[in-house]
Each structure stands twice: as C-alpha cells, then as structure tokens.
Amino acid sequence: MSAREIDDYLANLEEPKRTTLQKLRQTILSIIPQGEQGIAYGCPAFRMHGKVVAGFAAFKDHLSYLPHSGSVFKQIPEEVARYHTSSGALQFPIDTPLPKALVNRLIDLRLKEVLKQ
C-alpha cells in the first residue's frame, strides 16, 4: 500500500469530487496520522493494526465513506441519519465534505472493533 495510489485515484477524478475527497483524506490523516495509505478493493483506504479502518470512493452522483465494517453505522444511527447508508457505505454529496467530528467518531468505532479482534 502507498499514498501514491491514493494520489493517482484522486488525480483521475473531476471537480468537485477531487477536492471533496482530498479534504476527507486530510481529515482522516489528521485523526490517524500513522495510518497506512493505499488501495483496498479498488478504493482509497487507510490501515491501522493491519486492518482497513477507513476508506472512500467516488461514484457518478455521490461520494461514499467506507468504514470496512458492517456494524459501525448501526452503532450511531442518529449521527448518520441524514445520510443514505448501507451496511458498508455512507453516501454524501460530491461537493460537501463530511464533518470532522463524524469522521472521527466513525474511525474511533472501527478502531475499537479492530483492537478487539
């Protein structure tokens, strides 16, 4: 895994997707600066303790935050209620970065899962 892979992924996106996801990347790195960056399942991802704990992806009409866990969103239904979620993705607008507090909460929950394994 390497940060260059994420650089390449972002370079191939049109605006405003690129800028919004660059902001999300910086938010993630501010929360887990020691996170290993790279691509997992074809999407930018961040590993801690050998496990992917956060990721994101761009689609035609939305962006997605990927916790790489099917149980994270279920733990905080009120905090993610304004977003469309599935078990593995939280969709958000292409021009609106996710709030840092929410990203911090999502990563915190995922890290707790990883450390219990």
C-alpha positions as semicolon CSV with decimal commas, in nm:
position;residue;x (nm);y (nm);z (nm)
1;M;0,000;0,000;0,000
2;S;0,120;0,352;-0,071
3;A;-0,004;0,709;-0,057
4;R;0,084;0,737;-0,427
5;E;-0,203;0,502;-0,510
6;I;-0,448;0,743;-0,348
7;D;-0,281;1,037;-0,525
8;D;-0,340;0,860;-0,858
9;Y;-0,702;0,777;-0,769
10;L;-0,777;1,140;-0,682
11;A;-0,594;1,277;-0,988
12;N;-0,837;1,088;-1,213
13;L;-1,148;1,248;-1,060
14;E;-1,328;1,556;-1,188
15;E;-1,411;1,851;-0,968
16;P;-1,568;1,892;-0,717
17;K;-1,526;1,522;-0,635
18;R;-1,147;1,552;-0,623
19;T;-1,142;1,844;-0,382
20;T;-1,410;1,697;-0,155
21;L;-1,228;1,366;-0,128
22;Q;-0,892;1,539;-0,079
23;K;-1,049;1,714;0,220
24;L;-1,178;1,381;0,352
25;R;-0,832;1,230;0,309
26;Q;-0,678;1,514;0,510
27;T;-0,944;1,473;0,778
28;I;-0,871;1,101;0,806
29;L;-0,496;1,165;0,823
30;S;-0,545;1,429;1,093
31;I;-0,727;1,165;1,300
32;I;-0,491;0,874;1,227
33;P;-0,166;1,032;1,103
34;Q;0,011;0,697;1,139
35;G;-0,245;0,526;0,914
36;E;-0,103;0,335;0,619
37;Q;-0,247;0,469;0,293
38;G;-0,324;0,268;-0,017
39;I;-0,594;0,098;-0,221
40;A;-0,819;-0,180;-0,091
41;Y;-1,097;-0,332;-0,300
42;G;-1,024;-0,070;-0,566
43;C;-1,083;0,226;-0,333
44;P;-0,858;0,453;-0,126
45;A;-0,813;0,302;0,218
46;F;-0,632;0,358;0,547
47;R;-0,497;0,070;0,757
48;M;-0,422;0,053;1,125
49;H;-0,301;-0,257;1,308
50;G;-0,310;-0,447;0,978
51;K;-0,680;-0,381;0,914
52;V;-0,856;-0,127;0,694
53;V;-1,030;0,122;0,922
54;A;-1,148;0,387;0,677
55;G;-1,188;0,441;0,307
56;F;-1,373;0,636;0,043
57;A;-1,491;0,617;-0,315
58;A;-1,633;0,837;-0,589
59;F;-1,941;0,749;-0,791
60;K;-2,139;0,928;-1,061
61;D;-2,379;1,118;-0,835
62;H;-2,232;1,082;-0,485
63;L;-1,927;1,004;-0,277
64;S;-1,903;0,728;-0,018
65;Y;-1,727;0,688;0,315
66;L;-1,637;0,323;0,373
67;P;-1,576;0,202;0,729
68;H;-1,485;-0,152;0,614
69;S;-1,723;-0,288;0,873
70;G;-2,086;-0,384;0,859
71;S;-2,162;-0,274;1,214
72;V;-2,022;0,080;1,253
73;F;-2,326;0,271;1,124
74;K;-2,563;0,059;1,334
75;Q;-2,389;0,185;1,647
76;I;-2,465;0,552;1,575
77;P;-2,796;0,568;1,386
78;E;-2,876;0,924;1,497
79;E;-2,538;1,057;1,382
80;V;-2,571;0,910;1,032
81;A;-2,947;0,957;0,992
82;R;-2,913;1,249;0,749
83;Y;-2,710;1,033;0,508
84;H;-2,807;0,736;0,294
85;T;-2,631;0,434;0,440
86;S;-2,599;0,065;0,367
87;S;-2,411;-0,175;0,591
88;G;-2,083;-0,083;0,423
89;A;-2,113;0,272;0,287
90;L;-2,230;0,617;0,382
91;Q;-2,321;0,832;0,080
92;F;-2,263;1,207;0,083
93;P;-2,284;1,487;-0,176
94;I;-1,998;1,537;-0,420
95;D;-1,946;1,897;-0,308
96;T;-1,986;1,868;0,071
97;P;-1,711;1,718;0,287
98;L;-1,813;1,509;0,587
99;P;-1,783;1,685;0,922
100;K;-1,459;1,603;1,103
101;A;-1,649;1,510;1,420
102;L;-1,843;1,242;1,231
103;V;-1,532;1,102;1,062
104;N;-1,358;1,094;1,399
105;R;-1,649;0,902;1,551
106;L;-1,658;0,652;1,262
107;I;-1,285;0,586;1,284
108;D;-1,299;0,556;1,663
109;L;-1,572;0,292;1,642
110;R;-1,386;0,096;1,374
111;L;-1,059;0,108;1,567
112;K;-1,235;-0,031;1,873
113;E;-1,357;-0,322;1,658
114;V;-1,010;-0,384;1,518
115;L;-0,846;-0,382;1,859
116;K;-1,097;-0,637;1,995
117;Q;-1,013;-0,887;1,718
